[in-house]
């Protein structure tokens, strides 16, 4: 167990897509895992990541609660728990989080990694979205 230098959350390792794994319970709203995107239109990495994240999140409509904080600071306390304010910051169910974009991996890999992580949070639902990334889901550390 190590203290996360980026925020105040306790980290217990990393998993696919360079995401850190927290010791936190999955945070939910109306029984659905909450996913957060923090970014700004003045940040080129955010502009790269945001449409990919939105596209993946839309595939999970009804299964997740998407808090889209593009150019918004209304949930800054959540951001500061998982980051020192660097953006983009992606927080998936308070379980998986990353500061920075997936540009180095490329759009296709980033899309698959995000999809697999969302599936992990939703109990692999919807099936038609999660089935094609089953191999990745099995690689996710908890």
N, C-alpha and C positions, 0 to 999 in steps of 0.2 A: 504494500500500500504506500502510495506516495502522495504528497500534497501537490496539487496542480499549480504550477507557477502562474498559470494564466488567470485563474479566478479563485473562488473559495470552495469549489466543489471537490470532493475526494474522488480521485481517478483510480481506476484499477486496470490499467492497460489500454491498449488500442486495438482497433479492428479494421475491417476493410475500409478503403477510401480515406485512410488516415484519420478516422474518427477516434476520439478518446471514448472510453467507456466509464461512466460514473457509477458510484455505488448507490445512487439515488433510486428510489422507487419510480416507476413510470408515472409521470404526471398526466392527469386526465382532466377532461372537461366533458360533462355529460357522458361519462364512461368511455370517451374516446381519447386516445393518446394525443397530446398537444405537440405540434411541430412548429418551431419558430424559425423565421428567417429574419436576420438583421442585416441591413445594408443601406446603401445610399446611391442615388443616381450620379453622384460625383465620383464614384469609385469604380474604375474599369473592371476590377475583379468581381465586384457585385453585379455589374451589368452583364457579365458573362454567366455568372452562377444563377442569378434570379430567374430567368426564363426556364432554365432546366429544372430548378427546384419547384417552380410553379406548375410546370407540366407534370412532374411526378406527383406532386401533391393532388392535382386535379384527378389523377387516376384513383385516388383513395378517398374521393368524396363520399361522405357517409360513414367512413371508417376512422377518420382522424379529424382533429380540430386544428385548422391551419391559421396560425397567427402571423400575418404577413407584415413585418415591420420594416418595409422599404421606406426610407426617409421618415421614419417615425421613432420617437424616443419614449413612447408611452409605456413600454415594458422594460425600461432600462435596468431595473433591479434584476430581472432575469438575465439580461445580457451580461451584467457585471458579475453574476455568479459564475458564468461559464467562460468568461473572457475578460480581458482588461480593456475592452472597448474596441478591439480590432475588428474590422469587418472585411468581407462578410463573415458573420457567425451563424452557424446552422446548429440548431438544438432539436434533436428528435426524441420526443417523449421524455426529456430530461435524463435519458439513458445514454444517448450517443450525441457527441457534440464535436464541432470542429470550427476553428478560426481559420479562414482562408478558403479559397475556391478549389475546385477540382480540375483546374485548367491543365495541369501537367498530365493528368490521366487522359484528358480529352472528353468530349461531350458524351460519346457512347458509353465509355466506362463509368463516367460520373453518373449518368442516368441509371445504369444497372446497379451501381453501388447504392445509390439513394433508394431505388426501388426495393432492393433486398433489405435494407435497414427499415424502411417503412413496413415491409411485410413482417419482419421480426416483431414489430410493435403491434401489428393488427392480428397476430395469430395466423399469418399467411392468408389474409383475405384482402381484396377479392382474389379468388383462386386463379382466374384467367390472367391476372397481372403478376401474381407471385410464382406460379408454376414455372415460367421460363427462367427465373433466376434462383431456382431451388438450390443449385450448387453453391451459389454465393451466400444464400441464407444460411446454409450449413457451415459456412466458414466464419460466421459472425461470433465473436467472443461475447460472453455476457458478464 
